[in-house]
Amino acid sequence: MTSRIQPFSKRQRSWSPLSGIDWSELRAAYQTFLSNPAAGILHILAAGRRSQWQRWVENRLERQAAHLAHRPIAVDLDALVQLPPDTLGGTYARHMLRYRFDPATFMTDEANREWLRQRMAISHDIYHIYTGFDASPVGEFGVAVYTLVQYRDLLNVFVLSFVPLSLTNPLWTVPLLRALWRGYWMGVRGRAAIAYPPELNWEKPLAIVRQELGLGEFF
């Protein structure tokens, strides 16, 4: 009986979503995130990069975006900011320039070589535009829950693990709960965002983009 159970138990362990996580990088992510969110995110990306969890996420998203395989997103903010402000590209470029964001902030060497990871890295700020959440802490949590519902990934579980602490700020409590609720339902009702090619729709009115993504009812 024992000889039959052992192999099954080993197989279960080998397929644990936590298998392959770099725990030292996870600790570094928690140590740095509050003082330097960008550094914390780079650490959590490194923590999950070789995990079973990340493999499952990427396999799932790759199937959703199979028609975009090996096509990275090209971003030229100087060109996009010339588009009308009500277009996807125009809104995105103004958002990035307003906050002095760099589209390549979360790009790693691996992401530069791999089309899906490149799309995932660049898409965060594009999802701000899809969902209408700003770059405030509350807005970042709204995008995180939207993306978690869409991706089911470690990165956004990590970001949302700071929600209980953030709810202790009385100025954030109600806006944060509203953002979480709105972001959750956007993720549930919206179409697969990873499968939508922003690079082919920069010139399209943002209202139409949101309709195509199944998010029009939220605006």
Secondary structure per residue as TSV (DSSP state, phi and psi in degrees):
chain	resnum	aa	ss	phi	psi
A	1	M	-	360.0	-43.5
A	2	T	H	-62.3	-41.0
A	3	S	H	-64.7	-24.8
A	4	R	H	-80.6	-34.8
A	5	I	H	-76.3	-36.2
A	6	Q	H	-57.6	-49.8
A	7	P	H	-60.2	-37.3
A	8	F	H	-62.7	-43.4
A	9	S	H	-65.4	-37.2
A	10	K	H	-66.6	-39.6
A	11	R	H	-64.9	-40.2
A	12	Q	H	-60.5	-44.8
A	13	R	H	-63.4	-40.2
A	14	S	H	-65.1	-24.3
A	15	W	T	-101.4	14.8
A	16	S	-	-64.2	136.2
A	17	P	T	-61.5	-21.3
A	18	L	T	-84.2	-10.1
A	19	S	T	-63.6	130.3
A	20	G	T	92.7	-3.9
A	21	I	-	-70.6	137.0
A	22	D	-	-88.2	101.3
A	23	W	H	-69.1	-29.1
A	24	S	H	-67.1	-37.2
A	25	E	H	-69.1	-35.4
A	26	L	H	-63.2	-44.0
A	27	R	H	-61.1	-43.3
A	28	A	H	-62.7	-35.1
A	29	A	H	-61.8	-46.4
A	30	Y	H	-68.5	-31.8
A	31	Q	H	-71.8	-28.1
A	32	T	H	-108.1	-19.0
A	33	F	T	-59.0	-45.5
A	34	L	T	-67.5	-34.6
A	35	S	T	-87.8	-27.8
A	36	N	-	-147.2	83.5
A	37	P	H	-55.3	-40.3
A	38	A	H	-62.7	-41.8
A	39	A	H	-65.9	-40.4
A	40	G	H	-61.3	-40.1
A	41	I	H	-67.4	-39.6
A	42	L	H	-62.1	-37.4
A	43	H	H	-66.4	-42.2
A	44	I	H	-70.8	-32.2
A	45	L	H	-63.0	-42.2
A	46	A	H	-66.3	-35.9
A	47	A	H	-62.9	-39.2
A	48	G	H	-97.3	-3.5
A	49	R	T	-56.6	-37.5
A	50	R	T	-109.6	20.9
A	51	S	S	-86.7	157.8
A	52	Q	H	-60.8	-37.6
A	53	W	H	-56.9	-51.2
A	54	Q	H	-64.2	-36.8
A	55	R	H	-61.6	-43.1
A	56	W	H	-63.5	-44.9
A	57	V	H	-59.7	-48.4
A	58	E	H	-68.6	-36.5
A	59	N	H	-62.5	-41.0
A	60	R	H	-66.5	-47.0
A	61	L	H	-68.2	-34.6
A	62	E	H	-63.6	-35.3
A	63	R	H	-67.3	-40.6
A	64	Q	H	-64.4	-35.7
A	65	A	T	-108.4	29.6
A	66	A	G	-58.0	-31.6
A	67	H	G	-71.9	-10.0
A	68	L	G	-108.0	9.7
A	69	A	T	-54.0	132.8
A	70	H	T	64.6	24.1
A	71	R	-	-120.0	95.1
A	72	P	-	-69.9	160.3
A	73	I	-	-87.3	124.0
A	74	A	-	-94.1	130.1
A	75	V	-	-123.8	118.7
A	76	D	-	-122.7	95.1
A	77	L	H	-62.7	-35.3
A	78	D	H	-62.3	-36.2
A	79	A	H	-77.8	-42.1
A	80	L	H	-65.7	-33.8
A	81	V	T	-69.1	-13.4
A	82	Q	T	-78.6	-14.4
A	83	L	S	-73.9	156.4
A	84	P	-	-55.8	146.8
A	85	P	T	-67.0	-12.8
A	86	D	T	-95.8	6.0
A	87	T	B	-91.7	164.0
A	88	L	H	-59.1	-50.6
A	89	G	H	-66.1	-40.6
A	90	G	H	-65.0	-42.8
A	91	T	H	-65.7	-44.3
A	92	Y	H	-62.2	-47.3
A	93	A	H	-62.4	-41.9
A	94	R	H	-66.1	-37.1
A	95	H	H	-61.3	-47.7
A	96	M	H	-65.5	-42.3
A	97	L	H	-72.3	-35.6
A	98	R	H	-61.0	-43.6
A	99	Y	T	-94.0	2.3
A	100	R	T	57.3	42.9
A	101	F	-	-86.8	147.0
A	102	D	-	-107.1	124.1
A	103	P	T	-56.5	-23.0
A	104	A	T	-94.1	9.5
A	105	T	T	-53.8	-44.4
A	106	F	T	-102.9	18.8
A	107	M	-	-82.5	130.4
A	108	T	-	-109.4	172.4
A	109	D	H	-58.0	-41.3
A	110	E	H	-64.5	-41.7
A	111	A	H	-64.3	-34.6
A	112	N	H	-65.5	-28.1
A	113	R	H	-90.3	-20.7
A	114	E	-	-116.2	121.6
A	115	W	H	-59.7	-41.0
A	116	L	H	-69.1	-45.0
A	117	R	H	-64.9	-32.7
A	118	Q	H	-64.8	-43.3
A	119	R	H	-63.7	-42.7
A	120	M	H	-63.0	-40.7
A	121	A	H	-66.5	-43.9
A	122	I	H	-75.9	-27.8
A	123	S	H	-68.6	-20.9
A	124	H	H	-53.1	-52.1
A	125	D	H	-71.0	-27.7
A	126	I	H	-68.2	-35.2
A	127	Y	H	-66.5	-29.2
A	128	H	H	-57.5	-39.6
A	129	I	H	-73.2	-44.1
A	130	Y	H	-55.4	-45.1
A	131	T	H	-91.3	-17.4
A	132	G	T	82.9	6.4
A	133	F	-	-79.8	136.9
A	134	D	-	-81.2	-172.5
A	135	A	S	-96.5	16.4
A	136	S	S	-70.7	165.1
A	137	P	H	-54.6	-41.2
A	138	V	H	-64.4	-42.8
A	139	G	H	-62.9	-37.5
A	140	E	H	-64.8	-38.0
A	141	F	H	-66.8	-36.7
A	142	G	H	-61.7	-45.2
A	143	V	H	-66.2	-36.7
A	144	A	H	-62.5	-42.6
A	145	V	H	-71.9	-36.4
A	146	Y	H	-58.8	-47.9
A	147	T	H	-69.6	-36.4
A	148	L	H	-62.0	-44.0
A	149	V	H	-61.7	-37.9
A	150	Q	H	-74.9	-43.3
A	151	Y	H	-97.7	-37.7
A	152	R	-	62.1	47.1
A	153	D	-	-108.2	163.4
A	154	L	H	-66.8	-40.7
A	155	L	H	-53.6	-48.8
A	156	N	H	-79.6	-22.7
A	157	V	H	-62.5	-44.1
A	158	F	H	-59.2	-50.9
A	159	V	H	-59.3	-44.4
A	160	L	H	-74.1	-13.0
A	161	S	T	-67.6	-12.7
A	162	F	T	-90.3	0.0
A	163	V	H	-61.2	-47.8
A	164	P	H	-55.1	-42.0
A	165	L	H	-63.9	-41.6
A	166	S	H	-67.9	-30.9
A	167	L	T	-67.7	-15.1
A	168	T	T	-75.5	-13.4
A	169	N	S	-81.6	111.3
A	170	P	T	-62.5	-23.0
A	171	L	T	-75.6	-18.8
A	172	W	T	-101.4	-19.7
A	173	T	H	-52.7	-58.0
A	174	V	H	-68.5	-48.9
A	175	P	H	-59.3	-36.0
A	176	L	H	-68.7	-43.7
A	177	L	H	-62.3	-39.0
A	178	R	H	-64.6	-42.8
A	179	A	H	-64.6	-40.3
A	180	L	H	-64.6	-42.8
A	181	W	H	-64.0	-46.8
A	182	R	H	-64.9	-46.0
A	183	G	H	-63.2	-38.6
A	184	Y	H	-61.4	-48.9
A	185	W	H	-71.5	-29.7
A	186	M	H	-62.4	-43.8
A	187	G	H	-64.3	-38.4
A	188	V	H	-70.9	-46.1
A	189	R	H	-87.5	-21.8
A	190	G	S	-76.0	157.3
A	191	R	-	-75.9	168.9
A	192	A	-	-62.5	109.3
A	193	A	G	-67.2	-32.8
A	194	I	G	-64.2	-23.8
A	195	A	G	-85.7	-5.6
A	196	Y	S	-94.1	122.4
A	197	P	-	-87.4	98.3
A	198	P	G	-61.3	-31.5
A	199	E	G	-65.2	-18.9
A	200	L	G	-95.8	-2.9
A	201	N	-	-130.0	15.7
A	202	W	T	-55.5	-38.0
A	203	E	T	-85.1	-2.2
A	204	K	S	-81.9	141.5
A	205	P	B	-55.6	136.8
A	206	L	H	-59.2	-35.5
A	207	A	H	-60.4	-38.0
A	208	I	H	-71.9	-40.5
A	209	V	H	-56.3	-46.0
A	210	R	H	-63.7	-37.9
A	211	Q	H	-62.4	-43.7
A	212	E	H	-66.0	-27.8
A	213	L	T	-86.9	-1.1
A	214	G	T	78.7	20.4
A	215	L	-	-109.5	1.3
A	216	G	G	-57.6	-33.0
A	217	E	G	-66.0	-15.3
A	218	F	G	-89.5	-0.1
A	219	F	-	-127.3	360.0
